[in-house]
Each structure stands twice: as structure tokens, then as C-alpha cells.
Amino acid sequence: MKYIEPHAHMVSRVTDDYVKMTTAGCAAVCEPAFWAGFDRSSPDGFHDYFCQLTEHEPKRAAKFGLKHFSWLCINPKESEDVKLAEEVLALIPQFLDRPNVLGIGEIGLNKNSRNELKVLERHVDLAARHDQLILVHTPHLEDKLKGTRLILDVLKSDRRIKPGRVIIDHVEEHTVKLVLNTGMWAGMTLYPETKCTPARAIDILENFGRERLWLNSACDWGVSDPLAVPRTALEMKRRGHRARAIERVVYQNPMTFLSQCPKFKLTED
């Protein structure tokens, strides 16, 4: 089964996960910048992290036959310190030309605070000025609907942002229509404790169709499954979805969105 893993935090995973993903048919993995499991205290820590995402991790993935791409930002969980965020944002442009960088992400909101909103607006401005794709994190559980609305308001208020170049991730039943109605893309995260189970994600596909939707695992330091996408594809098959429809969701859709960045190539020229 051929698929793309469009959102995984591989710096937190062991090499066995790369072996399993490649064996399952993964053609590429995309890694948004994320929280390190603790709050970093200086821009230097982020500089080293961006080097890890753009230099070390692609080489580690390549040892197992997997293409690795990344996104850059300061994550919403660390956006309360606006001064630190501004210093980190100032670092990002020097990394944007690196061959595996797809855009700005995962930006967004965590607790829907004013400082998080300020930093979100600065990220959106950075993406607009450098013509970058955008990947957005929406808050968890009870904050998700409010946070999604706040995020969409920020994005829609900037006329430089083209909806089709934005993916709003971690959508659930109560937010997916809100996102799709804007013309933006929606990502469903297959997470065992929060976000979507495979069954819920397939229900969403059956209710809202396959247009501008993708699946991802967002596997990280917590309880998560790097094979969540192919496992869900098998569940789709069990529920009667045809092979072409499954491939559309797990391969063609992420390929279509990510190929808007000319650096997203799965074969060498």
C-alpha cells in the first residue's frame, strides 16, 4: 500500500518506526516543528532544532529509504513568551530555502490566549511574505471549536493568504465542515487518546467526502501510532471502500496539497 505520512514528529521516534513505515508502503514523511516535551528557553535551542529537522533527520530517514520533509515555526505551546517567539521567528527565513522545508507549521493555538493569537498572526505574516504553505494546529478537546474559529478569522483577514495553500489539522466532526467551507484543506489526526480514531475518521469521510481531506498520525512522544494511516486504510477496505478511493485519501490528496511546494518531490530529477 502506497501512502504519505503528512504529519509525524519523527525526532521523537526510534529507527524501528522508520523501518515499519517503509515496510508498510510509506513514500514520504513530513515533520512539522513541534514542542520538545518541555519549553525551550532560548532561540539557540530552536536554531539547533531547525538544524535537526533540516539536516539530521532527512539523513536518518534516508537510511531506511524514506523521504523526509519538514515545516518550521515556534509551536503554540511555547507562544506565550512573545519576545522569545519574535526571536525564533527571526531565525526561520534563513532555513526556508533548505531542500526539505515545505512551509510554516504547525502554527495555531493551544489555549486560545491573546499572546498565542499575536504569535499566530506573526507566523501568518511570515508565510505570506515568503509565499509559504501553512500547516495549522487546532486546540484539543473543549477548546477546539473556539480555537478553530479564531484561527480561521486570522487567516481569512489576511488577503495575501490563498485558502488552498492552508491545511487545518486535527479536525473533528464539529470542525471539519467549518474548515472545508473556507476552501482550506482539513487534516484528520488518528490518535488513540484524543483527536480521531480510525472509525471516526472514516465516518467523517463518508459524511463529508474525500475532497481536500487527508489522514495523518501526528505520532510523537506520547501514546501514538506511526502506522495509524495504513491501519486506517485497511479499515476503510474492510468497510467496503474501493482501492482507488483509499489511495485518494492516503496518497493522492497529500500529494496534491504538498506538491504546491516545488521542493516536494518523491523521485529524483
Secondary structure as UniProt FT lines:
FT   STRAND          3..5
FT   HELIX           10..12
FT   HELIX           15..24
FT   STRAND          26..31
FT   HELIX           43..51
FT   HELIX           52..56
FT   HELIX           57..62
FT   TURN            63..65
FT   STRAND          67..72
FT   HELIX           76..78
FT   HELIX           82..91
FT   HELIX           92..95
FT   TURN            96..97
FT   TURN            99..100
FT   STRAND          101..108
FT   HELIX           114..129
FT   TURN            130..131
FT   STRAND          133..137
FT   HELIX           141..143
FT   HELIX           144..157
FT   TURN            159..160
FT   HELIX           163..165
FT   STRAND          166..168
FT   TURN            173..175
FT   HELIX           176..180
FT   TURN            181..183
FT   STRAND          185..190
FT   HELIX           198..208
FT   TURN            211..212
FT   STRAND          213..216
FT   TURN            226..227
FT   HELIX           228..238
FT   TURN            239..240
FT   HELIX           243..247
FT   HELIX           248..252
FT   HELIX           253..258
FT   TURN            259..260
FT   TURN            262..263
//
